[in-house]
Amino acid sequence: MIRLTTVSERMQAPIESTPFHNYVLGDGTLWTEFYRSDVGYLLRFPDLADFEVSADGTEVIAHPAKGTDSATVEHLYLNQIAPLALSRQGQPAFHASVVTVSGGAVAFLGKAGMGKSTLAASFAIAGAAFLTDDSLVIEERDGGCFALSSHPSLRLWQDSVDALIGTELVDSTQVTYSSKARLLAGQTLTHSKDPVSVHAAFVLGGEEPEDIAIECLSGNERHMSWVMNSFLLDIEDRELLAEHFDWTHRISGKVPTFSLDYARKYSTLPQVRQAVIDHVISLTN
């Protein structure tokens, strides 16, 4: 559990110490600075918000920057801060979108820009339900791995909205830092609130072959796919790193994991969905 407190807007004053870690987007934009503080950690999203996180990850205080709206603070907390705080509590969390397939769930792992949200939206409008857009929290129980439900929204670029859904069919909100639309679940996009057993995971690669390619990953490749797509608050904490290695090893051993490459064309998405469904069914038969 995490207790969130949001306080009034404040200027982002200069921080004298040096961040122990930075997260940079694919285009080179500085996205997050990680600092140590008297209470634990300070995570800064430049010009957007600061978040104080307690040393044990159970308490978060949000400090919006001037002009940052509540929807943006909520999005940053749900999709960035909460999974990082949970990692401090020993709870596995990963960069992934998750949808229901054939009585279970499948996770699509991958870095930003690989098409996780677009693929999840494609499944959701075709009758599946989505559990989370970009932060998968896993609960290990009954010998398996269960995906926990997150906020009932998906974020898509406008061309994906136009191609897949149409703006008149969904409710949406906007966050200030991105031109992506935040689409809320409803009749068009079905959301699942209950935990669902993860039957398989697919790592989205950057290749765009003519034919859809699904390949089984080796033990080390499978493990590293989960490691590289993990949320981890403190990359310098040896105890946390050891625990992180253990939980990713367990999860990669329990969840069949595959690479998935396909041409990034909206017209191919129905074939991609069917290929994923057929592959998952073959695993359970």
C-alpha positions as CSV (number, residue, x, y, z in Angstrom):
1,M,0.0,0.0,0.0
2,I,1.1,3.6,-0.7
3,R,-0.3,6.7,0.9
4,L,-0.3,9.6,-1.5
5,T,-0.5,13.3,-0.4
6,T,-0.7,16.1,-2.9
7,V,0.3,19.6,-1.7
8,S,-0.1,23.0,-3.4
9,E,2.0,24.1,-6.4
10,R,5.6,25.2,-5.9
11,M,8.5,26.3,-7.9
12,Q,11.1,23.6,-8.6
13,A,14.1,25.1,-6.7
14,P,17.6,24.0,-7.7
15,I,18.9,20.9,-6.0
16,E,22.4,21.1,-4.7
17,S,23.2,17.4,-4.7
18,T,23.9,15.3,-7.8
19,P,21.2,12.8,-9.0
20,F,22.3,9.2,-8.5
21,H,20.3,8.2,-11.6
22,N,18.6,9.9,-14.6
23,Y,16.0,8.5,-16.9
24,V,16.2,9.9,-20.5
25,L,13.6,9.4,-23.2
26,G,14.5,7.9,-26.6
27,D,14.8,11.4,-28.1
28,G,17.3,12.5,-25.5
29,T,14.8,14.4,-23.3
30,L,15.6,14.3,-19.6
31,W,12.5,12.7,-18.1
32,T,13.3,11.9,-14.4
33,E,16.1,12.8,-12.0
34,F,16.6,10.5,-8.9
35,Y,17.9,12.1,-5.8
36,R,18.4,10.9,-2.2
37,S,16.8,13.0,0.5
38,D,16.3,13.1,4.3
39,V,13.1,11.1,4.0
40,G,14.2,8.7,1.3
41,Y,14.1,9.8,-2.3
42,L,13.1,12.9,-4.4
43,L,12.1,12.2,-8.0
44,R,12.0,15.3,-10.2
45,F,10.1,15.5,-13.5
46,P,11.5,18.8,-14.8
47,D,8.9,21.6,-15.1
48,L,6.1,19.1,-14.1
49,A,6.4,17.9,-10.5
50,D,8.6,16.6,-7.6
51,F,7.7,13.5,-5.7
52,E,9.1,12.7,-2.3
53,V,9.1,8.9,-1.7
54,S,9.7,7.4,1.8
55,A,12.7,5.1,2.2
56,D,10.3,2.1,2.4
57,G,8.1,3.2,-0.5
58,T,4.9,3.4,1.5
59,E,4.4,7.2,1.4
60,V,4.5,9.7,-1.4
61,I,4.1,13.4,-1.4
62,A,3.5,15.1,-4.7
63,H,4.6,18.7,-5.3
64,P,3.2,19.9,-8.6
65,A,5.2,22.6,-10.4
66,K,3.5,25.8,-11.4
67,G,0.9,25.2,-14.1
68,T,0.8,21.4,-13.8
69,D,-2.8,20.2,-13.6
70,S,-4.2,17.4,-11.4
71,A,-4.6,15.0,-14.4
72,T,-0.9,15.2,-15.1
73,V,0.1,14.6,-11.4
74,E,-2.3,11.6,-11.3
75,H,-0.8,10.2,-14.4
76,L,2.8,10.6,-13.3
77,Y,2.0,9.0,-9.9
78,L,0.1,6.0,-11.3
79,N,2.4,5.2,-14.2
80,Q,5.8,6.2,-12.9
81,I,5.9,6.8,-9.1
82,A,3.6,4.1,-7.8
83,P,5.4,1.2,-9.6
84,L,8.8,2.6,-8.5
85,A,7.6,2.9,-4.9
86,L,6.2,-0.7,-5.0
87,S,9.6,-1.9,-6.1
88,R,11.0,-0.4,-2.9
89,Q,8.5,-2.6,-1.0
90,G,9.6,-5.7,-2.9
91,Q,6.7,-5.8,-5.3
92,P,7.5,-6.7,-8.9
93,A,6.5,-4.0,-11.4
94,F,7.2,-3.8,-15.1
95,H,6.9,-1.6,-18.2
96,A,4.1,-3.5,-19.9
97,S,0.5,-3.3,-21.3
98,V,-1.7,-6.2,-20.4
99,V,-4.9,-7.6,-22.0
100,T,-7.1,-10.6,-21.4
101,V,-6.8,-13.5,-23.8
102,S,-8.2,-17.0,-23.7
103,G,-9.2,-17.2,-20.1
104,G,-6.0,-15.4,-18.9
105,A,-3.9,-12.4,-19.6
106,V,-0.9,-11.6,-21.9
107,A,1.7,-8.9,-21.2
108,F,3.3,-6.8,-23.9
109,L,6.8,-5.7,-22.6
110,G,8.9,-3.1,-24.3
111,K,10.4,0.3,-24.1
112,A,8.6,3.5,-25.0
113,G,7.6,3.8,-28.6
114,M,7.3,0.0,-29.3
115,G,3.5,0.1,-29.6
116,K,2.4,-1.5,-26.4
117,S,-0.6,0.9,-25.9
118,T,-1.7,0.7,-29.5
119,L,-1.6,-3.1,-29.4
120,A,-3.5,-3.1,-26.1
121,A,-6.2,-0.8,-27.5
122,S,-6.5,-3.0,-30.6
123,F,-7.3,-5.9,-28.3
124,A,-9.7,-3.9,-26.2
125,I,-11.8,-2.7,-29.0
126,A,-12.0,-6.2,-30.5
127,G,-13.6,-7.6,-27.4
128,A,-10.8,-8.2,-25.0
129,A,-10.3,-6.2,-21.8
130,F,-7.2,-4.3,-20.8
131,L,-5.8,-4.3,-17.3
132,T,-3.1,-1.7,-17.5
133,D,-1.5,0.5,-20.1
134,D,2.1,0.9,-19.1
135,S,2.8,-0.4,-15.6
136,L,2.3,-4.0,-14.8
137,V,2.3,-5.0,-11.1
138,I,2.5,-8.7,-10.6
139,E,1.3,-10.6,-7.5
140,E,2.8,-14.1,-7.1
141,R,0.3,-16.6,-5.6
142,D,-1.1,-20.1,-6.1
143,G,2.1,-21.0,-7.9
144,G,1.4,-18.4,-10.7
145,C,1.8,-14.8,-11.6
146,F,-1.3,-12.5,-11.5
147,A,-1.5,-9.1,-13.3
148,L,-3.1,-6.5,-11.1
149,S,-5.5,-3.9,-12.6
150,S,-4.4,-0.3,-12.9
151,H,-6.1,3.0,-13.9
152,P,-8.8,2.4,-16.5
153,S,-7.2,4.5,-19.2
154,L,-5.0,4.1,-22.3
155,R,-2.7,6.8,-23.8
156,L,-2.5,6.9,-27.6
157,W,-1.1,9.3,-30.2
158,Q,-3.9,10.9,-32.2
159,D,-3.2,8.9,-35.4
160,S,-3.8,5.7,-33.4
161,V,-7.0,7.1,-32.0
162,D,-8.2,8.1,-35.4
163,A,-7.3,4.7,-37.0
164,L,-8.5,2.5,-34.3
165,I,-11.3,4.2,-32.4
166,G,-12.5,7.6,-33.5
167,T,-12.6,10.4,-30.9
168,E,-16.4,10.5,-30.8
169,L,-16.6,7.0,-29.3
170,V,-14.5,7.5,-26.2
171,D,-14.1,9.8,-23.2
172,S,-10.7,11.4,-22.9
173,T,-8.6,13.7,-20.8
174,Q,-5.3,15.5,-21.6
175,V,-2.1,15.7,-19.6
176,T,-0.1,18.9,-20.0
177,Y,3.3,17.4,-21.0
178,S,2.2,15.2,-23.9
179,S,0.0,15.5,-27.0
180,K,-1.1,11.9,-26.4
181,A,-4.8,11.5,-25.7
182,R,-5.7,9.7,-22.4
183,L,-8.7,7.5,-23.3
184,L,-10.9,6.3,-20.5
185,A,-12.5,2.9,-20.4
186,G,-16.1,2.5,-21.3
187,Q,-18.3,0.8,-23.9
188,T,-15.6,1.1,-26.5
189,L,-12.6,0.2,-24.4
190,T,-13.3,-2.6,-21.9
191,H,-11.3,-2.6,-18.6
192,S,-10.8,-5.5,-16.2
193,K,-10.7,-4.6,-12.5
194,D,-9.9,-8.1,-11.2
195,P,-6.4,-9.8,-11.1
196,V,-5.8,-12.2,-14.0
197,S,-3.3,-15.0,-14.3
198,V,-0.6,-14.1,-16.9
199,H,-0.5,-16.9,-19.4
200,A,2.4,-15.4,-21.6
201,A,4.5,-12.3,-22.2
202,F,5.6,-10.9,-25.6
203,V,8.6,-8.6,-25.8
204,L,8.0,-6.1,-28.6
205,G,11.1,-5.6,-30.7
206,G,12.1,-2.9,-33.2
207,E,12.2,-5.2,-36.2
208,E,9.3,-4.9,-38.8
209,P,9.4,-8.2,-40.8
210,E,6.9,-8.8,-43.6
211,D,5.4,-11.7,-41.7
212,I,4.5,-11.7,-38.0
213,A,7.4,-13.3,-36.1
214,I,6.9,-14.9,-32.7
215,E,10.0,-16.7,-31.2
216,C,10.6,-18.4,-27.9
217,L,13.3,-16.7,-25.8
218,S,16.1,-18.7,-24.2
219,G,16.3,-18.8,-20.4
220,N,18.8,-15.9,-20.2
221,E,17.1,-13.9,-22.9
222,R,13.8,-14.4,-21.1
223,H,15.2,-13.3,-17.8
224,M,16.9,-10.3,-19.2
225,S,13.7,-9.2,-21.0
226,W,12.0,-8.9,-17.6
227,V,15.0,-7.3,-16.0
228,M,15.3,-4.6,-18.7
229,N,11.7,-3.7,-18.5
230,S,11.5,-3.4,-14.7
231,F,10.7,-0.5,-12.5
232,L,13.4,-0.1,-9.9
233,L,13.6,2.9,-7.5
234,D,17.2,2.5,-6.3
235,I,19.6,1.0,-8.8
236,E,22.5,1.3,-6.3
237,D,20.9,-0.6,-3.4
238,R,22.6,-4.0,-3.4
239,E,19.9,-5.7,-1.3
240,L,17.1,-4.4,-3.6
241,L,19.1,-5.4,-6.7
242,A,19.5,-9.0,-5.3
243,E,15.8,-9.2,-4.6
244,H,15.1,-7.7,-8.0
245,F,17.2,-10.4,-9.6
246,D,15.4,-13.1,-7.7
247,W,11.9,-12.0,-8.5
248,T,12.6,-11.4,-12.2
249,H,14.2,-14.9,-12.3
250,R,11.1,-16.4,-10.7
251,I,8.7,-14.6,-12.9
252,S,10.6,-15.3,-16.1
253,G,10.5,-19.0,-15.1
254,K,6.8,-19.0,-14.5
255,V,5.6,-16.9,-17.5
256,P,6.3,-18.2,-21.0
257,T,8.0,-15.3,-22.7
258,F,8.5,-14.7,-26.5
259,S,9.7,-12.0,-28.8
260,L,7.1,-10.4,-31.1
261,D,7.9,-8.5,-34.3
262,Y,5.5,-7.2,-36.9
263,A,5.1,-4.4,-39.4
264,R,3.8,-1.3,-37.5
265,K,0.8,-0.8,-39.8
266,Y,-2.8,-0.5,-38.4
267,S,-3.9,-2.9,-41.2
268,T,-1.8,-5.7,-39.7
269,L,-3.2,-5.4,-36.2
270,P,-6.0,-7.9,-36.7
271,Q,-3.5,-10.5,-37.9
272,V,-1.2,-9.7,-34.9
273,R,-4.1,-10.2,-32.5
274,Q,-5.0,-13.5,-34.0
275,A,-1.4,-14.7,-34.0
276,V,-1.0,-13.9,-30.3
277,I,-4.3,-15.6,-29.5
278,D,-3.4,-18.7,-31.4
279,H,0.0,-18.9,-29.8
280,V,-1.5,-18.6,-26.3
281,I,-4.1,-21.2,-27.0
282,S,-1.3,-23.6,-28.2
283,L,0.4,-23.1,-24.9
284,T,-2.6,-24.1,-22.8
285,N,-3.7,-27.1,-24.9
